[in-house]
Amino acid sequence: MNLPLRRIFLVITSLIGTVVGIWAAFLPTEFYESFPGLGLGPWVAVDVRGIRSRS
């Protein structure tokens, strides 16, 4: 892979990371409720029963 193509991919992935980081920093509730987006559903499942049974 040549250098200009690598730089283009680096810029694209950096922009994607920046957008996701800004989203998480300024809208944390929306980020955690909808991440990873694209209708894939929640990415973290909270097992409240497991937490309560340990204490």
GUTIDO-467978 format. One line per 4 residues: their letters; for each residue x, y, z of N, C-alpha, C, O, CB. Coordinates in pm, whole numbers. Atoms other than C-alpha are relative to their C-alpha. Glycine has a CB too. Layout:
BEGIN
a> X,Y,Z,X,Y,Z,X,Y,Z,X,Y,Z,X,Y,Z; ...;
This chain:
BEGIN
mnlp> 86,-118,0,0,0,0,90,123,0,185,132,77,-97,0,123; -87,-117,9,147,334,-95,-33,105,108,-140,101,169,-13,64,-139; 8,-98,-108,198,627,142,-123,91,-9,-188,111,93,124,84,1; 118,-87,4,-78,862,12,-130,-74,37,-217,-16,101,-15,60,-139;
lrri> 119,77,-35,-339,587,44,-7,-26,151,-114,-21,211,-3,-132,-78; -5,19,-146,-227,514,400,-41,127,73,-113,122,173,141,-43,43; 36,-127,-63,-259,881,485,-149,28,-12,-210,81,81,79,114,-62; 146,-19,18,-612,894,343,-76,-87,100,-170,-39,164,-43,-36,-145;
flvi> 66,88,-97,-715,593,554,21,49,143,-70,39,225,53,-142,-14; -27,-55,-132,-551,750,859,-91,118,30,-145,129,140,147,42,11; 87,-116,-18,-746,1072,811,-145,-45,20,-214,9,106,10,96,-120; 138,49,-10,-1074,882,763,-25,-62,137,-125,-30,202,-31,-103,-110;
tsli> 20,63,-130,-1030,669,1074,13,100,115,-54,86,217,99,-115,19; -12,-104,-102,-919,972,1275,-127,82,11,-170,117,121,119,91,-31; 125,-75,-1,-1232,1161,1175,-112,-80,64,-192,-25,141,-39,40,-143; 103,85,-60,-1454,868,1270,20,-5,152,-77,9,227,3,-143,-60;
gtvv> -28,2,-143,-1283,842,1609,-31,131,68,-80,133,181,143,-36,24; 28,-132,-56,-1315,1215,1666,-151,20,16,-196,70,119,58,109,-90; 146,-15,-7,-1688,1213,1589,-56,-83,115,-138,-34,193,-66,-42,-134; 49,85,-108,-1750,920,1824,43,54,136,-36,52,230,50,-145,-18;
giwa> -47,-57,-125,-1538,1080,2096,-77,123,42,-111,139,160,145,33,-10; 79,-120,-30,-1722,1411,2074,-142,-38,40,-199,19,133,-3,96,-122; 133,50,-32,-2054,1226,2077,-3,-51,144,-94,-17,220,-42,-111,-99; -4,56,-135,-1957,1037,2394,25,106,106,-28,98,216,108,-108,9;
aflp> -34,-103,-98,-1818,1346,2565,-115,97,26,-138,136,141,122,77,-47; 102,-103,-15,-2105,1585,2502,-142,-53,12,-230,19,59,8,92,-115; 132,60,-11,-2404,1349,2484,14,-142,55,-20,-238,-14,-72,-1,-139; -29,134,-50,-2313,1058,2713,-122,-90,11,-112,-210,-16,65,10,134;
tefy> 120,84,-12,-2669,937,2774,-40,-57,-134,-67,-176,-146,-115,80,60; 35,46,134,-2748,919,2405,103,-98,-54,69,-193,-124,-15,119,-95; -107,89,46,-2412,756,2339,-19,-140,56,-15,-238,-18,137,56,41; 11,131,-61,-2462,474,2587,-133,-69,-32,-140,-192,-29,16,12,149;
esfp> 127,61,35,-2827,421,2490,-2,-53,-142,-74,-149,-170,-111,99,19; 12,40,141,-2765,388,2117,127,-56,-62,122,-103,-176,-44,117,-79; -122,53,57,-2403,282,2068,-14,-149,-20,-68,-212,71,120,31,88; -84,-46,107,-2292,115,1838,-75,67,-115,-14,96,-218,77,-112,-52;
glgl> 74,-67,105,-2569,273,1632,-42,-96,-110,-27,-217,-96,81,112,-58; 44,76,116,-2706,155,1300,-105,-105,35,-118,-205,-35,118,-67,-66; 105,92,-39,-2990,-21,1482,48,-133,53,-27,-230,54,-88,-24,-114; -55,126,-49,-2762,-286,1630,-36,-27,146,-4,-134,198,149,1,-15;
gpwv> 45,22,-136,-2909,-242,1977,104,37,102,210,89,69,-38,-142,18; -93,-38,-107,-2744,-193,2312,127,-83,-5,124,-200,-44,-66,-15,137; -129,69,5,-2379,-286,2342,45,-45,138,140,-122,151,104,89,-62; -32,42,-136,-2369,-323,2720,-131,-38,68,-223,43,75,76,112,79;
avdv> 119,44,-72,-2626,-526,2910,29,4,149,130,-49,196,-44,-143,-44; -17,-11,-144,-2669,-448,3276,-82,-109,65,-203,-118,43,-42,140,52; 68,106,-72,-2755,-746,3493,-20,47,144,64,25,230,80,-135,-6; 26,-57,-131,-2914,-576,3792,-18,-111,103,23,-96,218,-124,91,-4;
rgir> 21,110,-94,-3014,-907,3949,135,-54,50,148,-86,168,-82,-113,-66; -132,49,-39,-2649,-1020,3949,68,94,96,138,49,188,86,-20,-122; -62,-98,-89,-2536,-698,4115,-65,-5,137,4,2,239,-11,142,-60; 71,1,-129,-2804,-715,4386,28,-128,78,33,-125,201,-151,15,-22;
srs> -19,126,-71,-2739,-1080,4467,139,-7,63,158,-82,159,-20,-118,-94; -136,2,-56,-2368,-1015,4536,11,80,128,97,51,212,97,53,-101; -14,-86,-118,-2427,-749,4798,-81,-50,117,-80,12,223,-41,141,-32;
